[in-house]
Structure formats: structure tokens, C-alpha cells
Amino acid sequence: MHVTNVDKVREHKMDVKGARAVKVKYLLHEGVGAKRLQLRLFIIDIGGYTPLEKHKHEHEVFILHGKALVKGGDTEVVVKEGDVIFIPSWEKHQFKHVGKKKLQFLCTKETVP
């Protein structure tokens, strides 16, 4: 078993093309024994966004704080605290901060082929 507190997990700036004002905390990952998925906390400042991307792994997302415009395929929807989102494999997706307070959400990432 692995137990920690979110405040003890290092924050990483998402420094990739197409991202703005995004930080990530890798809460659960292979380094702590999670071999099949990662659990990540995304923190997006006002005006920030993740890159528009698609890939093999799917995502399950839970919005903790704030509001976001989520693009998924040809659809755009505004999500808020308490909403959950499923993003299937190969669907183009992006999260854009559209609220007045910091956006935070939990997001899983499959790590098995």
C-alpha cells in the first residue's frame, strides 16, 4: 500500500507545445507501485489550457474546482465542480479554463499497452 498527502507531491509545469498555465501532480504512478494507471491532479490557472491531443490511452476525469470548456471530438461542453468526463482512446480532447477561480481536476491515464 502507498499513502501520501497531495500537499507532499511535487508539482510539475506542463511544458509542452499547445499548453498554457498548466501544472500536474502525479499522485499515483509506477514509482509507487501503480503499474496499470496514473492518477494525476491537474491545476490550470485562469486563461490556461491543455494541448489539443489524441492518443491510445483513455481518460477518466473528475472536476474538483472551477469550470472548464472541454473539447472532445466534435463536441464542446462546459463542465464544473462535481462533473465527471470519460475520454475514449483516440478522441481529440482539450481542457480550457473558463471560470473565475483555479481549475483543478483528477485525471487517470492508462499505462499498460
C-alpha positions as CSV (number, residue, x, y, z in Angstrom):
1,M,0.0,0.0,0.0
2,H,1.1,3.6,-0.7
3,V,-0.4,6.6,1.2
4,T,0.6,10.2,0.9
5,N,-0.9,13.6,1.0
6,V,-1.5,15.8,-2.1
7,D,0.5,18.6,-0.4
8,K,3.6,16.4,-0.3
9,V,3.5,15.6,-4.0
10,R,5.8,17.6,-6.3
11,E,4.1,19.9,-8.9
12,H,5.4,19.8,-12.5
13,K,4.8,22.6,-15.0
14,M,3.4,21.1,-18.2
15,D,6.0,22.4,-20.6
16,V,4.7,21.1,-23.9
17,K,3.6,22.8,-27.2
18,G,0.0,23.8,-27.0
19,A,-0.3,24.0,-23.2
20,R,-0.5,27.2,-21.2
21,A,-0.5,27.8,-17.4
22,V,-0.9,24.0,-16.6
23,K,0.7,22.2,-13.6
24,V,0.4,18.5,-12.8
25,K,0.9,16.4,-9.7
26,Y,1.5,12.7,-10.3
27,L,-0.4,11.3,-7.3
28,L,-0.2,7.6,-8.1
29,H,2.3,6.1,-10.7
30,E,4.6,3.2,-11.4
31,G,7.2,4.6,-9.0
32,V,4.8,4.0,-6.1
33,G,3.6,0.6,-7.4
34,A,0.7,1.6,-9.6
35,K,1.5,-0.4,-12.7
36,R,-1.7,-0.1,-14.7
37,L,-2.6,3.6,-14.4
38,Q,-1.6,7.0,-13.2
39,L,-3.7,9.3,-11.1
40,R,-2.9,12.9,-11.7
41,L,-4.0,16.2,-10.3
42,F,-4.2,19.0,-12.9
43,I,-4.1,22.6,-11.8
44,I,-4.9,25.2,-14.6
45,D,-4.6,28.9,-13.9
46,I,-7.0,31.4,-15.3
47,G,-6.6,31.6,-19.1
48,G,-4.8,28.3,-19.2
49,Y,-5.4,25.2,-21.3
50,T,-4.1,21.7,-22.0
51,P,-2.9,20.8,-25.5
52,L,-5.4,19.6,-28.1
53,E,-4.3,16.0,-28.4
54,K,-5.3,12.4,-29.1
55,H,-3.6,9.1,-28.1
56,K,-4.2,5.5,-27.4
57,H,-4.9,5.7,-23.7
58,E,-8.3,6.8,-22.3
59,H,-9.0,9.2,-19.5
60,E,-11.5,9.4,-16.6
61,V,-11.8,12.9,-15.2
62,F,-13.4,14.3,-12.1
63,I,-13.6,18.1,-11.8
64,L,-12.7,19.2,-8.2
65,H,-12.8,23.0,-8.5
66,G,-13.6,25.6,-11.2
67,K,-15.1,25.5,-14.7
68,A,-13.7,24.3,-18.0
69,L,-14.6,24.1,-21.6
70,V,-13.9,20.5,-22.6
71,K,-13.4,19.7,-26.3
72,G,-14.0,16.0,-27.1
73,G,-14.1,15.0,-30.8
74,D,-16.5,17.5,-32.4
75,T,-18.3,18.4,-29.1
76,E,-17.6,21.2,-26.7
77,V,-19.2,21.3,-23.3
78,V,-18.7,23.5,-20.1
79,V,-18.1,21.3,-17.0
80,K,-17.9,22.4,-13.4
81,E,-17.2,21.1,-9.9
82,G,-18.6,17.6,-9.4
83,D,-18.8,16.7,-13.1
84,V,-17.2,13.5,-14.5
85,I,-15.9,13.0,-18.0
86,F,-14.8,9.9,-20.0
87,I,-12.5,10.4,-22.9
88,P,-12.1,7.3,-25.1
89,S,-9.0,6.2,-26.9
90,W,-8.0,8.3,-29.9
91,E,-10.6,11.1,-29.3
92,K,-9.1,14.5,-29.8
93,H,-9.5,16.4,-26.5
94,Q,-8.6,19.6,-24.6
95,F,-9.4,21.4,-21.3
96,K,-9.7,25.2,-21.3
97,H,-10.1,27.2,-18.1
98,V,-13.2,29.3,-18.3
99,G,-14.0,30.2,-14.7
100,K,-13.0,32.8,-12.2
101,K,-11.1,30.5,-9.8
102,K,-8.3,28.0,-10.3
103,L,-9.4,24.8,-12.2
104,Q,-8.4,21.5,-10.6
105,F,-9.3,18.0,-11.7
106,L,-8.3,14.4,-11.2
107,C,-7.4,12.5,-14.3
108,T,-6.4,8.9,-14.9
109,K,-4.0,7.7,-17.6
110,E,-3.7,4.1,-18.6
111,T,-0.1,2.9,-18.6
112,V,-0.5,-0.6,-20.0
113,P,-0.1,-1.3,-23.7
